[in-house]
Amino acid sequence: MKISSTSERLKSLMESRHLRQVDILEKCQPYCKQYGVQIKKNALSEYVNGKNEPGQHKLTVLGLALDVSEAWLMGYDVPMERRSVESNTDGQEQRSAEFVQLFNRLSEEQQKMLIAQIKGILSDPK
């Protein structure tokens, strides 16, 4: 259940961690570069002020940079902490990062086609 907003959660984090918007942008930079996502000053300002909501890719980058769960950041009644994942198990983290970078380079139509193909593979009972 949603009990808050991304704007309220960002403001709460900024207050409790004594962060400015520029500090959040700096924390995001390595993840933006890794995943091929851009978060600009004006976009972050709109998120903080509740004028706009971040899309999934930007929400992921913000969650990673701030070390919080994306669902919590969206305002859902879930724990704030990110679930820890075994880092670099058989290169899975590197493959995931590469997949996200490649996926972001596809057109929206190509992304939809790829998602449909993945769902087809996953539903195959082999």
KOLLODREN-512684 format. One record per atom (N, C-alpha, C, O): x, y, z; residue in one letter; chain; atom name. Coordinates in steps of 0.001 Angstrom, whole numbers. Layout:
# residues N
X, Y, Z, a, A, CA $
...
END
This chain:
# residues 126
840, -1165, 0, m, A, N $
0, 0, 0, m, A, CA $
896, 1242, 0, m, A, C $
1889, 1308, 725, m, A, O $
529, 2213, -818, k, A, N $
1283, 3451, -928, k, A, CA $
887, 4390, 213, k, A, C $
-288, 4714, 384, k, A, O $
1877, 4820, 987, i, A, N $
1598, 5679, 2134, i, A, CA $
2303, 7032, 2041, i, A, C $
2127, 7898, 2898, i, A, O $
3096, 7195, 998, s, A, N $
3871, 8416, 849, s, A, CA $
4089, 8656, -644, s, A, C $
3505, 7969, -1481, s, A, O $
4927, 9627, -967, s, A, N $
5256, 9907, -2367, s, A, CA $
6768, 9940, -2521, s, A, C $
7506, 10047, -1541, s, A, O $
7211, 9847, -3754, t, A, N $
8644, 9942, -4019, t, A, CA $
9173, 11276, -3527, t, A, C $
10263, 11347, -2959, t, A, O $
8414, 12322, -3741, s, A, N $
8809, 13656, -3286, s, A, CA $
9039, 13668, -1771, s, A, C $
10069, 14151, -1302, s, A, O $
8084, 13138, -1014, e, A, N $
8208, 13121, 443, e, A, CA $
9390, 12267, 887, e, A, C $
10108, 12623, 1821, e, A, O $
9585, 11137, 207, r, A, N $
10701, 10254, 592, r, A, CA $
12048, 10915, 291, r, A, C $
12977, 10826, 1094, r, A, O $
12152, 11578, -866, l, A, N $
13402, 12266, -1183, l, A, CA $
13674, 13381, -174, l, A, C $
14802, 13533, 294, l, A, O $
12657, 14149, 156, k, A, N $
12816, 15233, 1136, k, A, CA $
13242, 14678, 2489, k, A, C $
14091, 15258, 3166, k, A, O $
12650, 13556, 2878, s, A, N $
12990, 12921, 4147, s, A, CA $
14454, 12480, 4165, s, A, C $
15165, 12700, 5146, s, A, O $
14890, 11864, 3085, l, A, N $
16293, 11435, 2994, l, A, CA $
17241, 12629, 3011, l, A, C $
18282, 12603, 3668, l, A, O $
16865, 13672, 2279, m, A, N $
17718, 14860, 2234, m, A, CA $
17867, 15471, 3624, m, A, C $
18953, 15902, 4009, m, A, O $
16774, 15504, 4363, e, A, N $
16828, 16080, 5710, e, A, CA $
17623, 15196, 6670, e, A, C $
18499, 15678, 7389, e, A, O $
17310, 13904, 6675, s, A, N $
17957, 13010, 7645, s, A, CA $
19443, 12792, 7363, s, A, C $
20228, 12559, 8282, s, A, O $
19820, 12869, 6093, r, A, N $
21226, 12631, 5726, r, A, CA $
21961, 13938, 5402, r, A, C $
23119, 13917, 4984, r, A, O $
21292, 15050, 5595, h, A, N $
21882, 16368, 5319, h, A, CA $
22419, 16443, 3887, h, A, C $
23566, 16821, 3650, h, A, O $
21559, 16072, 2949, l, A, N $
21930, 16078, 1535, l, A, CA $
21244, 17232, 816, l, A, C $
20122, 17617, 1145, l, A, O $
21941, 17767, -161, r, A, N $
21350, 18725, -1075, r, A, CA $
21087, 17985, -2389, r, A, C $
21578, 16873, -2589, r, A, O $
20328, 18592, -3263, q, A, N $
20051, 17948, -4541, q, A, CA $
21343, 17664, -5303, q, A, C $
21474, 16621, -5944, q, A, O $
22292, 18591, -5232, v, A, N $
23563, 18402, -5921, v, A, CA $
24313, 17188, -5359, v, A, C $
25019, 16497, -6094, v, A, O $
24158, 16934, -4064, d, A, N $
24799, 15769, -3445, d, A, CA $
24189, 14477, -3992, d, A, C $
24904, 13510, -4256, d, A, O $
22868, 14468, -4159, i, A, N $
22198, 13290, -4712, i, A, CA $
22666, 13057, -6139, i, A, C $
22941, 11921, -6523, i, A, O $
22757, 14118, -6924, l, A, N $
23226, 13985, -8309, l, A, CA $
24636, 13411, -8361, l, A, C $
24943, 12582, -9217, l, A, O $
25487, 13852, -7450, e, A, N $
26858, 13327, -7401, e, A, CA $
26861, 11841, -7056, e, A, C $
27625, 11070, -7637, e, A, O $
26010, 11437, -6111, k, A, N $
25924, 10033, -5738, k, A, CA $
25399, 9188, -6901, k, A, C $
25743, 8013, -7026, k, A, O $
24564, 9793, -7749, c, A, N $
23959, 9073, -8882, c, A, CA $
24931, 8863, -10038, c, A, C $
24768, 7924, -10817, c, A, O $
25934, 9720, -10158, q, A, N $
26794, 9705, -11336, q, A, CA $
27374, 8332, -11693, q, A, C $
27274, 7931, -12853, q, A, O $
27980, 7587, -10747, p, A, N $
28542, 6289, -11135, p, A, CA $
27471, 5334, -11693, p, A, C $
27733, 4584, -12633, p, A, O $
26284, 5368, -11114, y, A, N $
25211, 4481, -11561, y, A, CA $
24629, 4949, -12897, y, A, C $
24263, 4135, -13744, y, A, O $
24550, 6253, -13071, c, A, N $
24089, 6796, -14351, c, A, CA $
25025, 6331, -15461, c, A, C $
24581, 5901, -16526, c, A, O $
26305, 6423, -15200, k, A, N $
27303, 6019, -16194, k, A, CA $
27221, 4510, -16445, k, A, C $
27248, 4061, -17591, k, A, O $
27121, 3748, -15380, q, A, N $
27081, 2288, -15492, q, A, CA $
25862, 1803, -16269, q, A, C $
25963, 867, -17062, q, A, O $
24716, 2434, -16047, y, A, N $
23469, 1961, -16649, y, A, CA $
22982, 2803, -17825, y, A, C $
21912, 2540, -18375, y, A, O $
23759, 3810, -18212, g, A, N $
23379, 4622, -19362, g, A, CA $
22116, 5440, -19141, g, A, C $
21299, 5594, -20048, g, A, O $
21964, 5963, -17930, v, A, N $
20781, 6748, -17561, v, A, CA $
21246, 8163, -17214, v, A, C $
22303, 8342, -16609, v, A, O $
20466, 9155, -17595, q, A, N $
20787, 10537, -17239, q, A, CA $
19744, 11082, -16275, q, A, C $
18541, 10954, -16503, q, A, O $
20222, 11690, -15196, i, A, N $
19328, 12422, -14297, i, A, CA $
19873, 13840, -14238, i, A, C $
20964, 14088, -13725, i, A, O $
19097, 14751, -14769, k, A, N $
19538, 16150, -14814, k, A, CA $
19016, 16902, -13599, k, A, C $
18095, 16459, -12914, k, A, O $
19635, 18055, -13354, k, A, N $
19281, 18898, -12214, k, A, CA $
17797, 19231, -12173, k, A, C $
17150, 19117, -11132, k, A, O $
17268, 19644, -13316, n, A, N $
15861, 20047, -13325, n, A, CA $
14934, 18860, -13100, n, A, C $
13869, 19014, -12501, n, A, O $
15327, 17670, -13574, a, A, N $
14502, 16475, -13354, a, A, CA $
14457, 16133, -11866, a, A, C $
13387, 15869, -11317, a, A, O $
15624, 16139, -11215, l, A, N $
15659, 15838, -9789, l, A, CA $
14845, 16871, -9004, l, A, C $
14131, 16520, -8064, l, A, O $
14952, 18119, -9384, s, A, N $
14181, 19170, -8729, s, A, CA $
12677, 18894, -8849, s, A, C $
11932, 19090, -7889, s, A, O $
12238, 18444, -10019, e, A, N $
10826, 18114, -10205, e, A, CA $
10405, 16931, -9342, e, A, C $
9285, 16910, -8831, e, A, O $
11294, 15936, -9170, y, A, N $
10983, 14788, -8309, y, A, CA $
10840, 15246, -6858, y, A, C $
9901, 14862, -6162, y, A, O $
11787, 16073, -6416, v, A, N $
11780, 16545, -5034, v, A, CA $
10549, 17412, -4766, v, A, C $
9968, 17347, -3683, v, A, O $
10157, 18213, -5736, n, A, N $
9023, 19122, -5559, n, A, CA $
7683, 18496, -5914, n, A, C $
6651, 19163, -5840, n, A, O $
7685, 17225, -6298, g, A, N $
6441, 16516, -6579, g, A, CA $
5782, 16881, -7897, g, A, C $
4612, 16562, -8109, g, A, O $
6503, 17538, -8780, k, A, N $
5933, 17929, -10076, k, A, CA $
5987, 16797, -11084, k, A, C $
5240, 16798, -12063, k, A, O $
6862, 15835, -10853, n, A, N $
7048, 14718, -11773, n, A, CA $
7534, 13515, -10981, n, A, C $
8111, 13669, -9905, n, A, O $
7305, 12327, -11503, e, A, N $
7779, 11089, -10876, e, A, CA $
8867, 10478, -11750, e, A, C $
8748, 10499, -12975, e, A, O $
9918, 9938, -11155, p, A, N $
10960, 9310, -11970, p, A, CA $
10454, 8012, -12592, p, A, C $
9660, 7285, -11996, p, A, O $
10934, 7740, -13805, g, A, N $
10633, 6471, -14449, g, A, CA $
11425, 5353, -13791, g, A, C $
12237, 5607, -12901, g, A, O $
11197, 4126, -14219, q, A, N $
11818, 2961, -13588, q, A, CA $
13344, 3024, -13586, q, A, C $
13969, 2729, -12567, q, A, O $
13948, 3399, -14699, h, A, N $
15416, 3409, -14775, h, A, CA $
16001, 4459, -13821, h, A, C $
16989, 4203, -13132, h, A, O $
15384, 5628, -13794, k, A, N $
15884, 6688, -12915, k, A, CA $
15611, 6356, -11453, k, A, C $
16403, 6692, -10573, k, A, O $
14502, 5706, -11205, l, A, N $
14182, 5280, -9847, l, A, CA $
15221, 4263, -9353, l, A, C $
15637, 4303, -8196, l, A, O $
15624, 3371, -10227, t, A, N $
16646, 2385, -9880, t, A, CA $
17956, 3068, -9541, t, A, C $
18591, 2739, -8539, t, A, O $
18366, 4024, -10375, v, A, N $
19609, 4751, -10117, v, A, CA $
19529, 5497, -8789, v, A, C $
20476, 5467, -8004, v, A, O $
18409, 6165, -8533, l, A, N $
18246, 6879, -7259, l, A, CA $
18299, 5908, -6076, l, A, C $
18928, 6195, -5058, l, A, O $
17636, 4762, -6218, g, A, N $
17652, 3771, -5145, g, A, CA $
19049, 3259, -4851, g, A, C $
19440, 3121, -3692, g, A, O $
19806, 2976, -5919, l, A, N $
21183, 2505, -5746, l, A, CA $
22052, 3592, -5106, l, A, C $
22808, 3328, -4172, l, A, O $
21932, 4808, -5622, a, A, N $
22764, 5901, -5135, a, A, CA $
22475, 6234, -3674, a, A, C $
23379, 6583, -2915, a, A, O $
21207, 6121, -3293, l, A, N $
20808, 6467, -1924, l, A, CA $
20739, 5244, -1008, l, A, C $
20451, 5362, 183, l, A, O $
21004, 4086, -1575, d, A, N $
20998, 2815, -850, d, A, CA $
19658, 2568, -163, d, A, C $
19602, 2210, 1014, d, A, O $
18575, 2767, -928, v, A, N $
17226, 2501, -432, v, A, CA $
16481, 1673, -1470, v, A, C $
16848, 1654, -2645, v, A, O $
15459, 1009, -1036, s, A, N $
14613, 214, -1917, s, A, CA $
13827, 1129, -2845, s, A, C $
13327, 2171, -2422, s, A, O $
13719, 738, -4104, e, A, N $
12949, 1527, -5063, e, A, CA $
11484, 1616, -4637, e, A, C $
10861, 2670, -4766, e, A, O $
10939, 517, -4135, a, A, N $
9539, 515, -3703, a, A, CA $
9338, 1505, -2552, a, A, C $
8339, 2224, -2516, a, A, O $
10278, 1539, -1620, w, A, N $
10189, 2501, -521, w, A, CA $
10258, 3920, -1070, w, A, C $
9499, 4795, -654, w, A, O $
11171, 4138, -2002, l, A, N $
11342, 5463, -2586, l, A, CA $
10080, 5914, -3323, l, A, C $
9800, 7111, -3404, l, A, O $
9330, 4972, -3852, m, A, N $
8079, 5290, -4540, m, A, CA $
6962, 5630, -3551, m, A, C $
5918, 6149, -3945, m, A, O $
7184, 5336, -2267, g, A, N $
6191, 5676, -1251, g, A, CA $
5426, 4489, -704, g, A, C $
4478, 4667, 61, g, A, O $
5822, 3272, -1081, y, A, N $
5118, 2091, -584, y, A, CA $
5539, 1764, 842, y, A, C $
6629, 2124, 1287, y, A, O $
4657, 1079, 1540, d, A, N $
4873, 691, 2926, d, A, CA $
5720, -582, 2970, d, A, C $
5222, -1669, 3262, d, A, O $
7002, -421, 2675, v, A, N $
7964, -1522, 2661, v, A, CA $
9222, -1045, 3387, v, A, C $
9396, 155, 3595, v, A, O $
10099, -1973, 3774, p, A, N $
11338, -1537, 4429, p, A, CA $
12164, -616, 3517, p, A, C $
12183, -791, 2299, p, A, O $
12827, 340, 4111, m, A, N $
13645, 1291, 3360, m, A, CA $
14896, 620, 2784, m, A, C $
15361, 988, 1705, m, A, O $
15432, -355, 3499, e, A, N $
16704, -957, 3126, e, A, CA $
16594, -1754, 1830, e, A, C $
15585, -2407, 1561, e, A, O $
17643, -1682, 1052, r, A, N $
17734, -2498, -158, r, A, CA $
18016, -3932, 258, r, A, C $
18712, -4180, 1243, r, A, O $
17472, -4870, -499, r, A, N $
17816, -6272, -241, r, A, CA $
19214, -6508, -775, r, A, C $
19526, -6137, -1907, r, A, O $
20048, -7120, 32, s, A, N $
21409, -7376, -431, s, A, CA $
21416, -8594, -1341, s, A, C $
20699, -9571, -1125, s, A, O $
22241, -8499, -2347, v, A, N $
22376, -9578, -3326, v, A, CA $
23839, -9971, -3334, v, A, C $
24721, -9116, -3249, v, A, O $
24094, -11257, -3436, e, A, N $
25475, -11701, -3550, e, A, CA $
26126, -10951, -4697, e, A, C $
25650, -11023, -5830, e, A, O $
27205, -10235, -4424, s, A, N $
27797, -9423, -5473, s, A, CA $
28618, -10270, -6424, s, A, C $
29430, -11102, -6021, s, A, O $
28377, -10028, -7685, n, A, N $
29142, -10601, -8779, n, A, CA $
29147, -12124, -8792, n, A, C $
30187, -12720, -9074, n, A, O $
28036, -12768, -8500, t, A, N $
27937, -14208, -8565, t, A, CA $
28039, -14631, -10015, t, A, C $
27145, -14357, -10816, t, A, O $
29143, -15308, -10356, d, A, N $
29389, -15755, -11729, d, A, CA $
29260, -14624, -12743, d, A, C $
28823, -14861, -13870, d, A, O $
29620, -13429, -12379, g, A, N $
29553, -12300, -13301, g, A, CA $
28138, -11813, -13565, g, A, C $
27921, -11029, -14488, g, A, O $
27172, -12263, -12772, q, A, N $
25773, -11890, -13000, q, A, CA $
25576, -10378, -12929, q, A, C $
24823, -9812, -13722, q, A, O $
26241, -9731, -11996, e, A, N $
26101, -8277, -11866, e, A, CA $
26584, -7577, -13131, e, A, C $
25957, -6627, -13601, e, A, O $
27698, -8050, -13679, q, A, N $
28234, -7443, -14902, q, A, CA $
27300, -7708, -16087, q, A, C $
27084, -6823, -16915, q, A, O $
26750, -8916, -16170, r, A, N $
25807, -9230, -17257, r, A, CA $
24557, -8375, -17126, r, A, C $
24028, -7889, -18125, r, A, O $
24085, -8188, -15903, s, A, N $
22891, -7364, -15690, s, A, CA $
23144, -5931, -16127, s, A, C $
22302, -5326, -16791, s, A, O $
24287, -5390, -15763, a, A, N $
24620, -4016, -16142, a, A, CA $
24715, -3896, -17660, a, A, C $
24234, -2925, -18243, a, A, O $
25335, -4880, -18294, e, A, N $
25447, -4858, -19756, e, A, CA $
24064, -4945, -20395, e, A, C $
23785, -4249, -21370, e, A, O $
23199, -5799, -19847, f, A, N $
21848, -5944, -20391, f, A, CA $
21091, -4612, -20308, f, A, C $
20443, -4197, -21269, f, A, O $
21179, -3953, -19156, v, A, N $
20465, -2683, -18982, v, A, CA $
20983, -1643, -19971, v, A, C $
20196, -906, -20565, v, A, O $
22299, -1580, -20149, q, A, N $
22869, -621, -21097, q, A, CA $
22364, -895, -22514, q, A, C $
21953, 28, -23217, q, A, O $
22395, -2143, -22925, l, A, N $
21934, -2492, -24265, l, A, CA $
20438, -2258, -24418, l, A, C $
19984, -1730, -25433, l, A, O $
19678, -2652, -23407, f, A, N $
18222, -2479, -23439, f, A, CA $
17855, -1002, -23590, f, A, C $
16933, -668, -24335, f, A, O $
18563, -119, -22892, n, A, N $
18275, 1311, -22952, n, A, CA $
18566, 1906, -24325, n, A, C $
18054, 2975, -24656, n, A, O $
19380, 1229, -25125, r, A, N $
19695, 1719, -26466, r, A, CA $
18632, 1329, -27485, r, A, C $
18627, 1850, -28601, r, A, O $
17728, 415, -27115, l, A, N $
16678, -29, -28019, l, A, CA $
15549, 995, -28071, l, A, C $
15344, 1766, -27133, l, A, O $
14822, 986, -29186, s, A, N $
13626, 1822, -29262, s, A, CA $
12566, 1222, -28354, s, A, C $
12699, 83, -27907, s, A, O $
11514, 1983, -28080, e, A, N $
10433, 1485, -27220, e, A, CA $
9803, 230, -27829, e, A, C $
9489, -725, -27119, e, A, O $
9624, 245, -29136, e, A, N $
9037, -920, -29810, e, A, CA $
9946, -2143, -29677, e, A, C $
9469, -3249, -29425, e, A, O $
11247, -1943, -29846, q, A, N $
12196, -3047, -29702, q, A, CA $
12213, -3570, -28266, q, A, C $
12324, -4776, -28045, q, A, O $
12104, -2670, -27296, q, A, N $
12064, -3084, -25897, q, A, CA $
10851, -3966, -25641, q, A, C $
10956, -4993, -24970, q, A, O $
9691, -3566, -26178, k, A, N $
8479, -4360, -26006, k, A, CA $
8630, -5742, -26635, k, A, C $
8199, -6742, -26060, k, A, O $
9242, -5793, -27816, m, A, N $
9448, -7081, -28492, m, A, CA $
10362, -7981, -27658, m, A, C $
10098, -9174, -27507, m, A, O $
11427, -7405, -27123, l, A, N $
12372, -8180, -26324, l, A, CA $
11710, -8703, -25057, l, A, C $
11922, -9853, -24673, l, A, O $
10922, -7878, -24416, i, A, N $
10206, -8308, -23205, i, A, CA $
9273, -9463, -23537, i, A, C $
9190, -10430, -22780, i, A, O $
8570, -9372, -24661, a, A, N $
7665, -10445, -25077, a, A, CA $
8444, -11736, -25328, a, A, C $
7986, -12821, -24971, a, A, O $
9622, -11615, -25943, q, A, N $
10447, -12803, -26183, q, A, CA $
10924, -13428, -24877, q, A, C $
10912, -14650, -24731, q, A, O $
11339, -12605, -23941, i, A, N $
11799, -13117, -22648, i, A, CA $
10655, -13823, -21929, i, A, C $
10843, -14900, -21363, i, A, O $
9472, -13218, -21951, k, A, N $
8308, -13847, -21319, k, A, CA $
8006, -15188, -21980, k, A, C $
7651, -16151, -21300, k, A, O $
8145, -15251, -23296, g, A, N $
7926, -16512, -24010, g, A, CA $
8917, -17577, -23588, g, A, C $
8543, -18732, -23385, g, A, O $
10178, -17197, -23455, i, A, N $
11203, -18137, -23016, i, A, CA $
10911, -18643, -21604, i, A, C $
11040, -19834, -21318, i, A, O $
10513, -17710, -20722, l, A, N $
10253, -18076, -19336, l, A, CA $
9006, -18954, -19172, l, A, C $
8918, -19746, -18235, l, A, O $
8060, -18808, -20078, s, A, N $
6834, -19610, -19974, s, A, CA $
6973, -20977, -20628, s, A, C $
6097, -21829, -20477, s, A, O $
8076, -21195, -21358, d, A, N $
8318, -22486, -22005, d, A, CA $
8630, -23524, -20932, d, A, C $
9585, -23345, -20175, d, A, O $
7850, -24609, -20844, p, A, N $
8015, -25587, -19733, p, A, CA $
9216, -26509, -19875, p, A, C $
9273, -27508, -19158, p, A, O $
10162, -26245, -20736, k, A, N $
11314, -27144, -20933, k, A, CA $
12055, -27385, -19678, k, A, C $
13045, -28116, -19676, k, A, O $
END
